[in-house]
Amino acid sequence: MTNPSILMLLIYTVMVIADWRRLKKLKPRDRIVYAGVFLLSCYLAVDHIWHLSLFFIEDAALLLFGGWGRQLLDLLNVPPS
């Protein structure tokens, strides 16, 4: 578990260093979006490496969009002829 953790830390450090100049030029809203995607990616990497059973993104998507998704699937469902 140590090797994947070190590799993850190295990859994310290189990503931040590579994007640093561009991040300085971005608008605050774009920085917030970048930070959100970055943190989400870090969360998923940690969850995968350490085999945690934390609140997963699929659970959040189901809570937020589950009802709408079911309604859309019912609307698009074509009965067999």
DRENDO-1510 file (C-alpha; in Angstrom, 1 decimal, always signed):
<recs>
REC; n; res; u; v; w
REC; 1; MET; +0.0; +0.0; +0.0 .
REC; 2; THR; +2.9; +2.3; +0.4 .
REC; 3; ASN; +4.0; +2.2; -3.2 .
REC; 4; PRO; +0.6; +3.1; -4.7 .
REC; 5; SER; +0.3; +5.9; -2.1 .
REC; 6; ILE; +3.7; +7.3; -3.0 .
REC; 7; LEU; +2.9; +7.0; -6.7 .
REC; 8; MET; -0.4; +8.8; -6.2 .
REC; 9; LEU; +1.3; +11.6; -4.3 .
REC; 10; LEU; +3.9; +11.9; -7.0 .
REC; 11; ILE; +1.3; +12.0; -9.8 .
REC; 12; TYR; -0.8; +14.7; -8.2 .
REC; 13; THR; +2.2; +16.8; -7.3 .
REC; 14; VAL; +3.4; +16.7; -10.9 .
REC; 15; MET; -0.2; +17.6; -12.1 .
REC; 16; VAL; -0.3; +20.7; -9.8 .
REC; 17; ILE; +3.2; +21.8; -10.8 .
REC; 18; ALA; +2.3; +21.4; -14.5 .
REC; 19; ASP; -0.9; +23.4; -14.1 .
REC; 20; TRP; +0.3; +26.1; -11.8 .
REC; 21; ARG; +0.9; +28.8; -14.4 .
REC; 22; ARG; -2.5; +28.2; -16.0 .
REC; 23; LEU; -4.2; +28.2; -12.6 .
REC; 24; LYS; -2.8; +31.6; -11.8 .
REC; 25; LYS; -4.4; +33.0; -15.0 .
REC; 26; LEU; -7.8; +31.4; -14.4 .
REC; 27; LYS; -10.9; +33.2; -13.1 .
REC; 28; PRO; -11.8; +32.3; -9.5 .
REC; 29; ARG; -14.9; +30.3; -10.6 .
REC; 30; ASP; -12.6; +28.2; -12.9 .
REC; 31; ARG; -10.2; +27.6; -10.0 .
REC; 32; ILE; -13.1; +26.3; -7.9 .
REC; 33; VAL; -14.1; +23.9; -10.6 .
REC; 34; TYR; -10.5; +22.7; -11.0 .
REC; 35; ALA; -10.2; +22.3; -7.3 .
REC; 36; GLY; -13.4; +20.4; -7.1 .
REC; 37; VAL; -12.4; +17.9; -9.8 .
REC; 38; PHE; -9.0; +17.6; -8.3 .
REC; 39; LEU; -10.3; +16.8; -4.9 .
REC; 40; LEU; -12.9; +14.4; -6.3 .
REC; 41; SER; -10.1; +12.6; -8.1 .
REC; 42; CYS; -7.9; +12.5; -5.0 .
REC; 43; TYR; -10.9; +11.1; -3.0 .
REC; 44; LEU; -11.5; +8.3; -5.5 .
REC; 45; ALA; -7.7; +7.5; -5.7 .
REC; 46; VAL; -7.5; +7.2; -1.9 .
REC; 47; ASP; -10.7; +5.1; -1.8 .
REC; 48; HIS; -9.3; +2.8; -4.4 .
REC; 49; ILE; -5.8; +2.4; -2.9 .
REC; 50; TRP; -6.8; +1.8; +0.7 .
REC; 51; HIS; -10.0; -0.1; -0.1 .
REC; 52; LEU; -12.2; +2.1; +2.0 .
REC; 53; SER; -15.9; +1.9; +2.2 .
REC; 54; LEU; -16.7; +5.5; +2.4 .
REC; 55; PHE; -19.5; +7.4; +0.9 .
REC; 56; PHE; -19.1; +6.7; -2.8 .
REC; 57; ILE; -19.9; +8.9; -5.8 .
REC; 58; GLU; -22.4; +6.5; -7.1 .
REC; 59; ASP; -24.4; +6.7; -3.9 .
REC; 60; ALA; -24.4; +10.5; -4.2 .
REC; 61; ALA; -25.5; +10.4; -7.8 .
REC; 62; LEU; -28.3; +8.0; -6.9 .
REC; 63; LEU; -29.5; +10.3; -4.1 .
REC; 64; LEU; -29.4; +13.4; -6.3 .
REC; 65; PHE; -30.6; +12.0; -9.6 .
REC; 66; GLY; -32.2; +8.6; -8.8 .
REC; 67; GLY; -35.8; +9.8; -9.1 .
REC; 68; TRP; -35.3; +11.8; -12.2 .
REC; 69; GLY; -33.3; +9.0; -13.8 .
REC; 70; ARG; -36.1; +6.5; -13.1 .
REC; 71; GLN; -38.7; +8.8; -14.6 .
REC; 72; LEU; -36.6; +9.3; -17.7 .
REC; 73; LEU; -36.1; +5.6; -18.1 .
REC; 74; ASP; -39.8; +5.0; -17.7 .
REC; 75; LEU; -40.5; +7.6; -20.3 .
REC; 76; LEU; -38.1; +6.1; -22.8 .
REC; 77; ASN; -39.1; +2.5; -22.2 .
REC; 78; VAL; -40.7; +1.1; -25.3 .
REC; 79; PRO; -43.0; -1.9; -24.7 .
REC; 80; PRO; -42.1; -4.9; -26.9 .
REC; 81; SER; -44.4; -5.2; -29.9 .
</recs>
